[in-house]
């Protein structure tokens, strides 16, 4: 009986090993249609909140006939503002949305290389949690960086970290003054805040762009100073030449294209 049982197990294992490999589930693709051509993209599973939100908006045809209302060559093209539909020429855009924001989803292995799709958001002063706008997004064009450029970006990021610490200590001093009924003397609290911030900053590790990201930024390009500050949730897999065409369009002083660039987004 034991011999029969062993043979049965071996036969079962043989049958399983002979089964063909199950095909990997393919990424769902979407298409942004413009008069300059189409861009095909996918959404990342690693950012499920942003993915689910974008899928819902596409199903609702939310983006149809909205504009790429903010275009900066060698940086990005931005759209998704519902007030941009049928907007008057030269009107400043960028404040519209569906009425909600999305929690940030920063993933270290996902960064601002050329072609990624990321969520726009309000600035840190009014949005310290870095929550994403409900519908506005941008597609990164960026540029290819050399060593000098990379050093400038790293210095910029480290200075930003230092300034955030200064702001933190200023807020602490304000809070303490308020709680004790004291007055706020900026000539006193500002130097103290800077001193405390510098001391804390020097205990931290200086930020350096990781090697795996450096290779991408030096070959494909992107916008490294936005990493870990804006949520990246998708990637253009076909049609990057369309991104370059739109990014080069002439714009006004508010970076709005002089000729409207409308979009439609469809599920493939």
C-alpha positions as CSV (number, residue, x, y, z in Angstrom):
1,X,0.0,0.0,0.0
2,X,2.8,2.4,0.9
3,X,4.5,1.7,-2.4
4,X,1.2,2.3,-4.3
5,X,0.7,5.6,-2.4
6,X,4.3,6.7,-3.3
7,X,3.7,5.9,-6.9
8,X,0.5,7.9,-6.9
9,X,2.3,11.0,-5.4
10,X,5.1,10.7,-8.0
11,X,2.6,10.4,-10.8
12,X,0.7,13.5,-9.6
13,X,3.9,15.5,-9.4
14,X,4.8,14.4,-12.9
15,X,1.4,15.5,-14.2
16,X,1.7,18.9,-12.5
17,X,5.2,19.5,-13.9
18,X,4.0,18.8,-17.4
19,X,1.3,21.4,-17.2
20,X,2.1,24.5,-19.4
21,X,3.1,27.6,-17.5
22,X,0.2,29.9,-16.8
23,X,0.6,33.1,-18.8
24,X,1.2,36.2,-16.8
25,X,-1.7,38.6,-16.5
26,X,-1.1,41.4,-19.0
27,X,-1.3,45.0,-18.0
28,X,-4.5,46.8,-18.9
29,X,-3.6,49.5,-21.4
30,X,-5.1,52.9,-22.0
31,X,-4.8,55.4,-24.8
32,X,-4.6,59.2,-24.7
33,X,-5.8,60.5,-28.1
34,X,-4.6,63.9,-29.3
35,X,-4.5,65.6,-32.7
36,X,-0.7,65.1,-32.6
37,X,-1.0,61.4,-32.1
38,X,-1.7,58.8,-29.4
39,X,0.1,57.8,-26.2
40,X,-0.5,54.3,-24.9
41,X,0.0,53.8,-21.1
42,X,-0.4,51.4,-18.2
43,X,-1.2,52.0,-14.6
44,X,1.0,50.6,-11.8
45,X,-0.3,48.0,-9.4
46,X,2.0,49.3,-6.8
47,X,-0.1,52.5,-6.4
48,X,-3.6,50.9,-6.0
49,X,-5.4,54.1,-4.8
50,X,-4.3,56.1,-7.8
51,X,-4.9,53.3,-10.2
52,X,-8.5,52.7,-9.0
53,X,-9.2,56.4,-9.1
54,X,-7.9,56.9,-12.7
55,X,-9.7,53.8,-13.9
56,X,-12.9,55.1,-12.5
57,X,-12.5,58.5,-14.2
58,X,-11.7,56.9,-17.5
59,X,-14.8,54.8,-17.3
60,X,-16.8,58.0,-16.7
61,X,-15.2,59.6,-19.8
62,X,-14.1,62.3,-17.4
63,X,-11.0,63.4,-19.4
64,X,-12.7,63.6,-22.8
65,X,-12.1,67.1,-24.4
66,X,-10.1,68.3,-21.4
67,X,-6.9,70.2,-22.3
68,X,-3.2,69.7,-21.6
69,X,-3.4,73.2,-20.0
70,X,0.2,73.4,-18.6
71,X,3.1,72.6,-20.9
72,X,6.8,73.2,-20.1
73,X,9.4,71.9,-22.6
74,X,12.1,69.6,-21.0
75,X,9.8,69.2,-17.9
76,X,6.3,67.9,-18.4
77,X,2.8,68.3,-19.9
78,X,-0.1,68.5,-17.5
79,X,-3.9,68.0,-17.9
80,X,-7.0,66.7,-16.1
81,X,-8.6,70.0,-15.0
82,X,-12.3,69.7,-15.7
83,X,-12.6,73.5,-16.0
84,X,-10.4,73.4,-19.1
85,X,-13.2,72.0,-21.2
86,X,-14.3,74.8,-23.5
87,X,-12.2,77.2,-21.6
88,X,-11.8,80.7,-23.0
89,X,-8.4,81.4,-24.7
90,X,-5.6,82.6,-22.4
91,X,-7.7,81.8,-19.3
92,X,-5.5,80.6,-16.5
93,X,-6.3,77.0,-15.6
94,X,-5.2,74.4,-13.1
95,X,-7.5,74.8,-10.1
96,X,-10.3,72.4,-11.0
97,X,-10.9,68.8,-9.9
98,X,-13.5,66.3,-8.8
99,X,-13.7,67.6,-5.2
100,X,-11.4,65.2,-3.4
101,X,-7.7,64.3,-3.0
102,X,-5.8,61.0,-2.8
103,X,-3.3,59.9,-0.2
104,X,0.3,59.9,-1.4
105,X,1.7,56.6,-2.6
106,X,5.5,56.9,-2.8
107,X,7.3,53.8,-4.0
108,X,11.1,53.9,-4.0
109,X,11.4,51.8,-7.1
110,X,9.1,54.0,-9.1
111,X,10.5,57.4,-10.0
112,X,10.3,60.4,-12.4
113,X,11.9,58.9,-15.5
114,X,10.8,60.2,-18.9
115,X,7.3,58.9,-19.8
116,X,5.9,58.3,-16.4
117,X,2.5,59.6,-15.3
118,X,2.2,61.3,-12.0
119,X,-0.4,63.2,-10.0
120,X,-0.3,66.9,-9.6
121,X,-1.0,68.4,-6.1
122,X,-1.1,71.5,-4.0
123,X,2.1,72.8,-2.5
124,X,3.6,71.7,0.8
125,X,2.5,74.8,2.7
126,X,-1.2,74.0,2.2
127,X,-0.7,70.2,1.7
128,X,2.0,68.9,4.1
129,X,0.7,65.3,3.6
130,X,1.5,65.6,-0.2
131,X,-2.0,64.3,-1.1
132,X,-2.6,64.1,-4.9
133,X,-5.1,66.0,-6.9
134,X,-8.2,64.0,-7.7
135,X,-7.9,64.2,-11.5
136,X,-5.0,66.4,-12.6
137,X,-1.9,64.5,-13.8
138,X,1.3,65.2,-15.7
139,X,3.5,63.2,-18.0
140,X,7.2,63.6,-17.5
141,X,9.4,64.7,-20.4
142,X,12.4,66.0,-18.4
143,X,15.9,65.9,-19.9
144,X,19.0,63.8,-19.8
145,X,21.3,64.8,-16.9
146,X,25.1,64.9,-16.7
147,X,27.1,64.8,-13.5
148,X,27.0,68.5,-12.9
149,X,23.2,68.5,-13.3
150,X,22.9,65.6,-10.9
151,X,25.0,67.5,-8.3
152,X,22.7,70.5,-8.6
153,X,19.6,68.4,-8.1
154,X,21.0,66.7,-5.0
155,X,22.0,70.1,-3.6
156,X,18.5,71.3,-4.3
157,X,16.9,68.4,-2.6
158,X,19.1,68.7,0.5
159,X,18.4,72.4,0.7
160,X,14.7,71.7,0.6
161,X,15.1,69.2,3.4
162,X,17.0,71.7,5.5
163,X,14.3,74.4,4.9
164,X,11.6,72.1,6.0
165,X,13.4,71.6,9.3
166,X,13.7,75.4,9.7
167,X,9.9,75.7,9.1
168,X,9.3,73.0,11.6
169,X,11.2,74.7,14.3
170,X,9.6,78.1,13.5
171,X,6.2,76.5,13.9
172,X,7.3,74.9,17.2
173,X,8.4,78.3,18.5
174,X,5.1,79.9,17.4
175,X,3.1,77.2,19.2
176,X,5.2,77.6,22.4
177,X,4.7,81.4,22.3
178,X,1.0,81.0,21.8
179,X,0.6,78.5,24.7
180,X,2.6,80.6,27.1
181,X,1.0,83.9,26.1
182,X,4.4,85.3,24.9
183,X,5.2,87.4,21.9
184,X,6.8,86.2,18.6
185,X,10.1,88.0,17.8
186,X,11.2,86.7,14.4
187,X,14.7,88.2,14.9
188,X,15.1,85.8,17.8
189,X,13.2,82.6,16.6
190,X,14.5,82.6,13.1
191,X,18.2,82.3,14.0
192,X,17.3,79.7,16.7
193,X,15.2,77.7,14.2
194,X,18.1,77.8,11.7
195,X,20.6,76.7,14.3
196,X,18.4,73.7,15.5
197,X,17.7,72.8,11.9
198,X,21.3,72.8,10.9
199,X,22.3,70.7,13.9
200,X,19.6,68.1,13.1
201,X,20.4,68.1,9.4
202,X,24.1,67.4,10.0
203,X,23.1,64.2,11.9
204,X,21.2,63.0,8.9
205,X,22.6,61.2,5.9
206,X,23.1,63.6,2.9
207,X,20.7,62.6,0.1
208,X,22.3,61.1,-3.0
209,X,20.4,59.8,-6.0
210,X,20.7,56.0,-6.0
211,X,22.8,54.4,-8.7
212,X,20.0,52.6,-10.4
213,X,18.1,55.9,-10.9
214,X,21.3,57.7,-11.9
215,X,21.7,55.4,-14.9
216,X,18.1,56.2,-16.1
217,X,18.4,59.9,-15.6
218,X,21.7,60.0,-17.5
219,X,20.4,58.0,-20.5
220,X,16.6,58.2,-20.8
221,X,16.2,61.4,-18.7
222,X,13.5,62.6,-16.4
223,X,12.9,65.1,-13.5
224,X,14.7,63.7,-10.4
225,X,14.0,66.6,-8.1
226,X,10.3,65.5,-8.0
227,X,11.1,62.0,-6.6
228,X,9.3,61.2,-3.3
229,X,7.4,64.4,-3.6
230,X,4.7,63.6,-6.2
231,X,3.1,60.2,-6.7
232,X,4.0,58.4,-9.9
233,X,1.3,55.9,-10.9
234,X,1.7,55.0,-14.5
235,X,3.9,54.9,-17.6
236,X,3.6,55.6,-21.3
237,X,4.7,52.5,-23.1
238,X,4.1,53.7,-26.7
239,X,4.0,57.2,-28.3
240,X,6.7,59.1,-26.4
241,X,7.3,61.1,-29.6
242,X,3.9,62.6,-29.1
243,X,4.9,63.8,-25.7
244,X,7.9,65.5,-27.2
245,X,5.7,67.2,-29.9
246,X,3.3,68.6,-27.3
247,X,6.0,69.7,-25.0
248,X,7.5,71.8,-27.7
249,X,4.3,73.7,-28.5
250,X,4.3,77.5,-28.1
251,X,2.7,78.7,-24.8
252,X,1.7,81.9,-23.0
253,X,3.2,83.3,-19.8
254,X,1.1,80.8,-17.8
255,X,2.5,77.8,-19.8
256,X,-0.9,77.2,-21.5
257,X,-0.5,76.3,-25.2
258,X,-1.6,79.1,-27.5
259,X,-3.4,76.4,-29.5
260,X,-5.6,74.1,-27.3
261,X,-4.4,70.5,-27.0
262,X,-7.4,68.4,-26.3
263,X,-7.4,64.8,-25.1
264,X,-9.5,61.8,-24.9
265,X,-8.6,58.8,-22.8
266,X,-9.9,55.3,-23.6
267,X,-9.5,51.8,-22.2
268,X,-8.0,49.4,-24.8
